[in-house]
């Protein structure tokens, strides 16, 4: 029973932290990515940064 309780608490924490990241393309997200070292960017982050922060294309 204690293991099940710990698993539920852990799952809730994971979902809580996953919901805290800013939406891709938002001003907060652009600022967060600008502060991140460019060597640590993923290909998707670089593409999204170009699309939403530099070119300011509309979200799909």
Secondary structure, 3 states (H helix, E strand, C coil): CHHHHHHHHHHHHHHHHHCCCCCCCCHHHHHHHHHCCHHHCCHHHHHHHHHHHHCCCCCC
